[in-house]
Amino acid sequence: MRPPKHAGLRHLALNVTHLDEMKRFYVDLLGFAVEWEPDPDNIYLSSGIDNLALHRSTPPPASLTTS
């Protein structure tokens, strides 16, 4: 499967709670390459033009997610 074309991100940083799943999404589905993984909580990806930083974050407390 070929990665879909997109208009571009240039540079984007995301805090994510499911880092491994997000890495698979961007690498396997959108065709980004891993440029650097300095530690288990940070991954830097590139599409050649666009750069994406993924940073592991913790979920918000339950008191902030329920009404």
Backbone torsions as a table, in degrees:
resi	resn	phi	psi	omega
1	MET	NA	133.7	178.7
2	ARG	-87.7	142.5	177.3
3	PRO	-62.8	143.8	178.1
4	PRO	-69.9	151.2	175.7
5	LYS	-76.8	144.4	176.5
6	HIS	-140.0	160.5	-174.8
7	ALA	-73.3	-20.7	177.1
8	GLY	119.2	151.1	178.1
9	LEU	-112.8	-29.2	-171.6
10	ARG	64.8	-78.1	174.6
11	HIS	-145.3	130.2	-178.8
12	LEU	-145.2	139.0	175.2
13	ALA	-122.3	131.9	-179.3
14	LEU	-125.9	137.0	169.0
15	ASN	-93.3	123.3	-174.4
16	VAL	-130.2	147.7	178.5
17	THR	-89.6	-21.2	-179.6
18	HIS	-118.3	74.4	-172.2
19	LEU	-60.7	-45.2	-177.9
20	ASP	-63.6	-40.3	178.8
21	GLU	-66.8	-39.7	178.5
22	MET	-66.5	-38.4	176.9
23	LYS	-60.6	-47.8	179.2
24	ARG	-59.9	-41.5	179.8
25	PHE	-59.0	-52.1	-175.9
26	TYR	-71.7	-35.3	-179.0
27	VAL	-80.1	-53.8	-173.3
28	ASP	-76.7	-37.0	-175.7
29	LEU	-94.5	-42.6	-175.8
30	LEU	-98.9	-6.2	173.0
31	GLY	82.9	16.0	176.4
32	PHE	-71.4	155.1	176.5
33	ALA	-111.4	144.7	176.1
34	VAL	-75.3	122.2	177.7
35	GLU	-93.4	-36.6	-174.3
36	TRP	-164.6	135.2	172.0
37	GLU	-127.1	86.2	-174.2
38	PRO	-68.3	-23.3	179.6
39	ASP	-163.3	174.5	-175.8
40	PRO	-67.4	-9.1	-176.1
41	ASP	-107.1	2.5	-176.2
42	ASN	-143.1	134.9	177.9
43	ILE	-136.6	133.2	178.5
44	TYR	-114.3	124.0	-175.4
45	LEU	-118.2	157.8	176.2
46	SER	-145.0	144.7	173.5
47	SER	-101.1	2.8	-174.5
48	GLY	106.8	-38.8	177.0
49	ILE	-114.0	-42.1	-175.8
50	ASP	-98.3	146.1	178.3
51	ASN	-121.8	137.8	-178.2
52	LEU	-133.0	126.9	175.4
53	ALA	-107.6	126.1	176.4
54	LEU	-110.4	126.9	-178.4
55	HIS	-122.9	128.1	179.1
56	ARG	-66.8	134.5	178.0
57	SER	-131.5	160.7	177.9
58	THR	-94.1	149.9	178.2
59	PRO	-64.3	152.6	176.9
60	PRO	-66.9	155.6	177.2
61	PRO	-58.2	148.8	-178.7
62	ALA	-55.0	-32.6	-178.8
63	SER	-64.4	-22.3	179.6
64	LEU	-93.0	-12.9	-176.4
65	THR	-106.5	-6.5	178.8
66	THR	-115.4	153.8	179.9
67	SER	-105.3	NA	NA
